[in-house]
Amino acid sequence: MPRALLLGASSQIGLDLLRRPPVGWSFEGAGRTDPRPWGAGLSRFHLVDLSDERAVRTLLGSTDSEVWINLARQGEEPFPWPRADARAPPAGPNPTDPAWRVNAELPGWLAQEAKRRGRYLVHLSSDEVFDGSGGPYAEEDPPDLRSTTLSRVGYARGLGESQVYESEGPRAILRVCRPYGARHPARPDWLERLWRDLSEGQAPPLSPPELLTPTYVPDVTLVLGALLERRPSRLYHVASPELIPSAGIARALQVESGREPLGPAAPLEPGIEPMRWGLRIREVHKLDVRPLSFREGLRSLFGGAAGPVRSTPR
Ligand SMILES: NC(=O)c1ccc[n+]([C@@H]2O[C@H](COP(=O)([O-])OP(=O)(O)OC[C@H]3O[C@@H](n4cnc5c(N)ncnc54)[C@H](OP(=O)(O)O)[C@@H]3O)[C@@H](O)[C@H]2O)c1
């Protein structure tokens, strides 16, 4: 049976993939948290600090997995995203920082080893690699590495993505936008946190308004399944086909959950231009995947008993 190695197997996307793995594949995981207690079907788990270059290269030299999927990432996932003038500016390379190594360097180590050893590499990226001034972004758009308003994490992730993109080995890059819907047992995503706050009557955070195309995580699992079979060398966007304003998210939750009222409407800072995030999708249709709109994703989540959250939020 063919096998794939998941780096960052305990991630939201990793856990969703491992809960319903593509037929005919087995998976081994690597990272610092073993997800098997959460029901992840792994043949093996390697306890590895993915910011440690020597440990990573040793692992890659010893695995016979023919596909490597990099889901590792470090950094905040704020909602709403801070305005450009409120974000830490991009800093230069900082190899002593483990987060820098995971976001900016690990993808390069993987790309080099995958090319050398003839393995297919899939790297998860996101619209964080842009500065939020020009979305929704196209698959051809390169990361905004020269922007002075790119976030620190975005700069590191953008460099990481670029190294995979420029490598000549067979590789795919998937960009996502604010992934939600994995129902991770230990790590609530931004939508779960918002749902919990609204359910407790708290006001949504004061926005800088944003335009977004949130990614329904089970759609990423479908795309990963298709990539395992076909192994194209391309960059894909996996995101809602509709651009939505952040101010409408609380209202959409209210409508799709059927619960009234969830909390006050999102306040907007007057006179502020929205941050323009989001991803345009095109290539993913060639894999026969049609990502859900945000409303459809919510409907799918609320179709289950628990709604978008685990039944006992932490
Ligand atoms: N804003 C956005 O659009 C956005 C937001 C989030 C994610 N994403 C994208 O989606 C992808 C997957 O995201 P996700 O939400 O599933 O990620 P996630 O839940 O935050 O998981 C990140 C993974 O990386 C692992 N990791 C981080 N540093 C590590 C280290 N030094 N050694 C070993 N493992 C380490 C984590 O392990 P632990 O479980 O031990 O922490 C976890 O398994 C990311 O690659 C990212 O590009 C985009």
The ligand as a Gaussian input file, in Angstrom:
#p B3LYP/6-31G(d) Opt

LIG

0 1
 N       -4.496000      32.559000       8.074000
 C       -4.548000      31.513000       7.336000
 O       -4.975000      31.601000       6.230000
 C       -4.069000      30.201000       7.903000
 C       -4.242000      29.938000       9.250000
 C       -3.846000      28.707000       9.753000
 C       -3.251000      27.773000       8.904000
 N       -3.063000      28.047000       7.610000
 C       -2.382000      27.091000       6.697000
 O       -2.845000      25.774000       6.828000
 C       -1.760000      24.880000       7.097000
 C       -2.153000      23.917000       8.218000
 O       -2.709000      24.704000       9.187000
 P       -3.384000      24.167000      10.461000
 O       -4.335000      25.194000      10.976000
 O       -3.838000      22.797000      10.205000
 O       -2.086000      24.237000      11.391000
 P       -2.039000      24.093000      12.898000
 O       -3.263000      23.437000      13.402000
 O       -1.606000      25.388000      13.499000
 O       -0.828000      23.038000      13.054000
 C        0.490000      23.340000      12.832000
 C        1.280000      22.042000      12.998000
 O        2.653000      22.338000      13.007000
 C        3.240000      21.651000      14.117000
 N        4.467000      22.304000      14.534000
 C        4.695000      23.631000      14.644000
 N        5.970000      23.831000      15.051000
 C        6.539000      22.603000      15.195000
 C        7.840000      22.141000      15.589000
 N        8.830000      22.986000      15.921000
 N        8.065000      20.817000      15.618000
 C        7.085000      19.927000      15.315000
 N        5.849000      20.296000      14.924000
 C        5.587000      21.621000      14.873000
 C        2.169000      21.684000      15.169000
 O        2.443000      20.790000      16.209000
 P        1.728000      20.923000      17.655000
 O        0.374000      20.263000      17.525000
 O        2.623000      20.195000      18.588000
 O        1.631000      22.396000      17.960000
 C        0.978000      21.294000      14.318000
 O        0.977000      19.916000      14.075000
 C       -0.558000      25.723000       7.456000
 O        0.572000      25.227000       6.814000
 C       -0.923000      27.103000       6.963000
 O       -0.292000      27.467000       5.784000
 C       -3.481000      29.242000       7.101000

